[in-house]
Amino acid sequence: MADDQLLHTPPPMPAPLVAFAGEQPPAPAWFDAALAIAPDRSTIVVDGVDIEMLTWGEVGKPGLLFLHGNGAHADWWSFIAPFFAKDWRVAAISWSGMGGSGWREAYSAESFAREIFAATDAAQLEAGGVKPILVGHSFGGFPTLYCGVEHADRLRGIVMVDSSIQPPEKRWKGPPNRPGFGMRVYPTLVEALARFRLAPPQACENLYIADYIARRSLKEADGGWTWKFDPAIWQRFSMPDLGLLLPRIACPAALMWGERSNLMHAETLDYMIGQMPKDVLLVPIPDADHHVMIDQPLAFVAGLRGLLAAWA
């Protein structure tokens, strides 16, 4: 996610990729091996808008759908999904308004739900005769939660990953209207990469992951490079009160979070856990901030494998 999304205020964290001047940071062998298991890339049309979809694994295996956070894209899962491709039919999409997907005039919980189930059908996640499991990070956990309430009969389970729902008195009211916000064009790819930061701001030790994600967050534009996300998405977005959805979860569910996450303080966790059904599984990931799959990718994989094995 780019610093252009941070209301044009000086970020407290330095841009992680500046020192590399456009060169790729060295990566460990596990990361290169995961990326070598390349996904099939396709486009599906949902309500007249192209939706980017990535798939791994054999049709007929149980279905697993990864859903990214705000301003991100399907390739946030390209180094995670291969760890599941042996035993699962895996898919990831870019939400409308983000990544390589088209933009909408308006966005809603139900429009995102239609994208989820269109991907379920197109990727044949139910071909093995069992319902799919959704894994949503950050904002991606909100449509995941919505589906776990309103479309629970179509799901085997949901996993929300560091999806923060604040108590009512502290709930976010939405950004101000800023026409043209977020549309800055950088003359070169090197300059654009140098502006990439995680949002909310946090340190990033695994710079090879930040670089991989950043390169796929950009697109060519007149005069250079710009970010792929729709900068006006939050001015054209509607979602029901998420706090009211928490007690209504009607399928197996789990909450994972980074133990250092600035979005999952004790007050937030107490509120969410108190609202959710008592059988929701709780999985804190040690030494991780908000972007759990970047901070501790292998611990995230291990934690998710444990959850899936329990549900099997």
C-alpha positions in Angstrom: 0.0 0.0 0.0 1.4 3.4 -0.9 2.0 6.4 1.3 -0.3 8.4 -0.9 -3.1 6.8 1.1 -1.9 8.2 4.4 -3.7 11.6 4.0 -0.5 13.3 2.8 1.0 13.4 6.3 4.7 12.6 6.8 4.9 8.9 7.5 6.6 7.8 10.8 8.3 4.9 9.0 11.0 5.3 6.3 10.2 4.0 2.8 11.7 0.4 3.0 12.9 0.1 -0.6 14.7 3.4 -1.1 18.2 2.0 -0.5 17.8 -0.6 -3.3 17.3 2.0 -6.0 15.1 -0.2 -8.0 17.1 -3.4 -7.5 15.5 -6.5 -6.1 16.5 -7.3 -2.5 18.0 -10.8 -2.0 15.4 -13.4 -1.0 15.7 -16.8 0.8 15.3 -20.1 -1.0 11.8 -20.8 0.4 10.5 -17.6 -1.2 11.9 -18.3 -4.6 10.7 -21.9 -4.5 7.2 -20.7 -3.6 7.1 -18.2 -6.5 8.3 -21.0 -8.8 4.9 -22.6 -8.3 3.3 -20.0 -10.6 -0.5 -19.6 -10.6 -2.8 -19.7 -13.5 -3.9 -16.2 -14.2 -7.4 -15.4 -15.5 -10.1 -12.7 -15.5 -13.7 -13.3 -14.5 -16.5 -10.8 -15.0 -18.7 -9.9 -12.0 -21.5 -7.4 -12.5 -19.8 -6.1 -15.6 -16.4 -5.6 -14.0 -13.3 -7.6 -14.7 -11.9 -9.3 -11.6 -8.3 -10.6 -11.6 -8.0 -14.2 -10.3 -5.1 -16.5 -9.6 -5.4 -20.2 -9.0 -3.2 -23.1 -7.8 -3.6 -26.8 -7.3 -5.9 -29.5 -8.7 -9.6 -29.0 -9.3 -11.4 -31.5 -7.1 -9.3 -30.8 -4.0 -11.0 -28.8 -1.2 -11.4 -25.1 -2.0 -9.5 -22.3 -0.3 -9.9 -18.6 -1.3 -7.5 -15.9 -0.2 -8.8 -12.3 0.1 -6.4 -9.4 0.4 -6.6 -6.1 2.3 -7.3 -2.5 1.3 -5.2 -1.1 -1.6 -3.5 -4.5 -2.1 -3.9 -7.2 -4.8 -4.1 -11.0 -5.3 -0.3 -11.3 -5.5 0.0 -10.6 -1.8 -0.8 -14.4 -1.6 1.5 -15.6 -4.4 4.2 -16.6 -1.9 1.7 -18.1 0.6 -0.8 -20.0 -1.6 1.8 -22.5 -3.0 2.2 -24.0 0.5 -1.4 -25.2 0.3 -1.6 -26.2 -3.4 -0.7 -29.8 -2.8 -3.8 -30.5 -0.7 -6.2 -27.7 -1.8 -7.6 -26.0 -4.8 -6.5 -22.5 -4.1 -7.6 -19.2 -5.5 -7.0 -15.5 -4.8 -8.7 -12.5 -6.4 -8.1 -8.8 -6.6 -11.1 -6.9 -5.3 -12.8 -4.6 -7.7 -11.1 -1.2 -7.4 -7.8 -2.8 -6.5 -4.9 -4.7 -8.2 -5.6 -5.8 -11.8 -9.4 -5.6 -11.4 -11.7 -3.0 -12.9 -13.3 -0.2 -10.9 -16.9 0.3 -9.9 -19.2 3.3 -9.6 -20.0 2.0 -6.1 -18.7 -0.7 -3.8 -20.6 -2.7 -1.1 -20.4 -5.8 1.1 -22.8 -7.6 -1.2 -20.9 -6.7 -4.4 -17.7 -8.1 -2.8 -19.7 -11.2 -1.8 -20.7 -11.7 -5.4 -17.0 -11.5 -6.4 -16.2 -14.1 -3.8 -18.8 -16.6 -5.0 -18.1 -15.9 -8.7 -14.5 -16.8 -8.0 -15.6 -19.9 -6.1 -17.5 -21.0 -9.2 -14.9 -20.0 -11.8 -12.0 -21.6 -9.8 -14.2 -24.7 -9.2 -13.5 -24.6 -5.5 -16.5 -26.8 -4.8 -15.7 -29.5 -7.4 -14.5 -31.9 -4.7 -18.0 -31.8 -3.1 -17.2 -29.7 -0.1 -17.8 -26.0 0.6 -14.8 -23.6 0.4 -13.0 -21.8 3.2 -12.3 -18.0 3.0 -9.2 -16.4 4.4 -9.4 -12.6 4.5 -6.6 -10.3 5.7 -7.4 -6.8 7.1 -10.1 -5.2 5.0 -10.5 -8.6 3.2 -11.8 -10.0 6.5 -14.8 -7.7 6.4 -16.5 -9.2 3.3 -15.3 -12.6 4.7 -17.2 -11.8 7.9 -20.2 -10.6 6.0 -20.3 -13.9 4.0 -19.9 -15.9 7.3 -23.1 -14.3 8.4 -25.3 -13.7 5.3 -24.0 -16.7 3.2 -22.8 -19.1 5.9 -24.7 -22.0 4.2 -22.2 -21.7 1.3 -19.1 -21.9 3.4 -17.1 -24.5 5.3 -15.4 -21.8 7.4 -13.9 -18.3 7.5 -10.6 -17.0 8.8 -10.2 -13.3 9.6 -6.5 -12.2 9.7 -5.8 -9.0 11.7 -9.2 -7.6 10.7 -9.8 -5.0 13.3 -13.3 -4.1 14.4 -13.2 -1.4 17.0 -15.7 -0.9 19.9 -18.6 1.4 18.8 -17.3 4.5 20.5 -14.0 4.2 18.6 -15.2 3.1 15.3 -13.7 4.7 12.2 -16.2 7.1 10.5 -14.5 7.3 7.1 -12.1 9.7 5.3 -13.0 13.2 4.1 -13.8 13.6 0.4 -10.5 14.4 -1.4 -11.0 14.6 -5.2 -8.1 13.1 -7.1 -6.6 11.8 -3.9 -4.0 9.1 -4.5 -3.5 9.6 -8.2 0.1 10.8 -8.2 2.2 9.7 -11.2 5.9 9.0 -10.7 8.2 9.5 -13.6 10.1 6.2 -13.2 9.5 2.8 -11.7 12.5 3.4 -9.4 10.9 6.6 -8.0 7.5 4.8 -7.5 9.1 1.9 -5.7 10.9 4.3 -3.4 7.5 5.7 -2.3 6.0 2.3 -1.4 5.1 1.9 2.3 2.9 -0.4 4.3 -0.2 1.1 5.7 -0.9 1.4 8.5 2.8 2.3 9.0 5.0 -0.4 10.4 8.6 -1.7 10.1 9.3 -4.3 7.5 12.2 -6.8 7.9 11.4 -9.0 4.9 12.2 -6.4 2.2 12.2 -9.0 -0.6 8.4 -9.4 0.1 7.8 -5.7 0.2 9.6 -5.4 -3.2 7.6 -8.2 -4.8 4.3 -6.7 -3.6 5.3 -3.1 -4.5 6.2 -4.0 -8.1 2.8 -5.5 -8.6 1.0 -2.6 -6.9 2.0 -0.3 -9.8 0.9 0.3 -13.4 2.1 2.4 -16.2 0.3 5.7 -16.8 0.7 8.8 -18.9 4.0 10.3 -17.7 5.2 7.3 -15.7 3.9 5.0 -13.0 1.0 5.1 -10.5 -0.8 2.9 -8.0 -3.4 0.4 -9.2 -6.1 1.0 -6.6 -9.2 3.2 -7.1 -8.4 6.4 -5.0 -12.1 7.2 -4.5 -13.2 3.7 -3.3 -13.9 4.9 0.3 -16.1 7.7 -1.0 -18.3 5.2 -2.8 -18.4 2.3 -0.3 -21.0 0.9 2.0 -20.8 -1.9 4.6 -23.2 -2.8 7.4 -22.1 -2.3 11.0 -19.4 -4.9 11.4 -19.8 -5.0 15.1 -23.4 -6.2 14.7 -22.2 -9.0 12.4 -19.7 -10.5 14.9 -22.4 -12.3 17.1 -24.1 -13.6 14.0 -21.2 -15.6 12.6 -23.0 -18.8 11.5 -20.2 -21.1 10.2 -16.8 -22.3 11.7 -14.6 -19.3 12.2 -11.2 -18.2 13.4 -9.5 -15.0 14.2 -5.7 -14.7 13.6 -3.7 -11.6 14.4 -0.2 -10.3 14.8 0.8 -10.0 18.5 2.5 -6.7 17.7 -0.3 -5.3 15.5 -1.2 -1.7 16.1 -4.8 -2.5 15.0 -5.4 -5.3 17.5 -4.8 -3.8 20.9 -6.2 -5.6 24.0 -9.3 -3.4 24.0 -10.1 -4.3 20.4 -9.5 -8.0 21.0 -11.6 -8.0 24.1 -14.4 -6.4 22.3 -14.3 -8.7 19.2 -13.9 -11.9 21.3 -16.7 -10.8 23.6 -19.0 -10.3 20.6 -18.1 -13.4 18.6 -19.5 -16.9 19.2 -17.6 -18.7 21.9 -16.4 -21.5 19.5 -14.4 -19.0 17.3 -10.8 -20.2 17.3 -8.1 -17.6 18.3 -4.6 -17.7 16.8 -2.1 -15.0 17.7 1.0 -15.0 15.6 4.2 -14.1 17.6 6.5 -11.4 16.5 4.1 -10.1 13.8 2.6 -6.7 13.1 -0.6 -6.1 11.1 0.7 -7.5 7.8 1.1 -11.0 9.2 1.9 -12.8 6.0 4.8 -10.3 5.4 6.1 -10.2 8.9 6.0 -13.9 9.7 5.1 -15.7 6.4 6.1 -19.2 7.5 4.5 -18.9 11.0 1.4 -17.7 9.2 1.4 -20.8 6.9 2.0 -23.1 9.9 -0.9 -21.4 11.9 -3.3 -21.6 9.0 -2.3 -25.2 8.3 -3.2 -26.1 11.9 -6.6 -24.4 11.6 -7.4 -26.2 8.4 -6.4 -29.5 9.8 -8.7 -28.9 12.8 -11.6 -28.2 10.5 -10.9 -31.3 8.4 
